[in-house]
């Protein structure tokens, strides 16, 4: 099931489009990385409401880790059932 969708997306060229647009979204981070001002929280300088704080940064990192574990569990569940 899952592999058939993957092959169809490759043949239609949809995965190249996804890769291209995600690459466009990464450009601000790459520019920040080139300047050497990366602080590890994913801050790219866009905070129009002034919501950045140390507590929010820790919460964001913890939520990101939990999300990575959850996404990692999805293929395991698929292959085990």
N, C-alpha and C positions, 0 to 999 in steps of 0.2 A: 504493500500500500504506500508506505512512505517513500520508498525508493522510486516508485513509478512517478510520483509527483516531482521528485528531484530531477529525474531524467527529462521529464516534460518541460520543466523550467529551464534546463540547460539548452534543450533544442530550440525553444522559442526565443532565447536570448534574454529572458527576464532576470536571470541572476547577474548578468553583466550590468544591467540597469541599476539593480539594487546596490551592487558594489560601487558603481560610479557615484550614486547619490550619497551613500554613506561616506565615501571618500571626500565629497564636497563638505559634508558636515564636520569632518575631522580637520579641515584646513586651519581653523582658528587655534585648535590645540597644537597642531604642528608648528605654527608660528610662535606660540608661547613656549613650546619646547625648545625651539631654536634660540630663543632669547635667554634660556636658562632660568626662567622664573616660574617653573612648575612647582607647586607646593603639595602635590599629592592628593588634593581634594577634587580635582577636575575643574577648578576655577579658571575660566578663560576671560575673566574681566567683564562679563555681562551680568550685572546685578542692578537693574534699574530701580528696584524697590528697596534696596539696601537690606536684604534679608540674611546676608552672610554673617555667621557667628561660629565660634568654635564648637558649640553644642550641635548646631545644625550640620557642621562638617562631619562630626563623629557619627551622627544619626544617618547621614547620607552614605557614609562608608559602610556602616553596618547593614543598611538596607540593600546596598549594592552586593555585598557578600551573600546575603540571604537570597537575593534574586539569582545569583550565579549558581548557588546550590540547588535552587528550585528548577532552574533550566537544565542543570545537569541531571536531575532526577527524572525528567520527562523522557529522555531516550531510554533510560534504564527501565522505566515502567513499561515502555513500549516493547522492548526486547524481551522482558521477562514474562509478559502476558501473551 
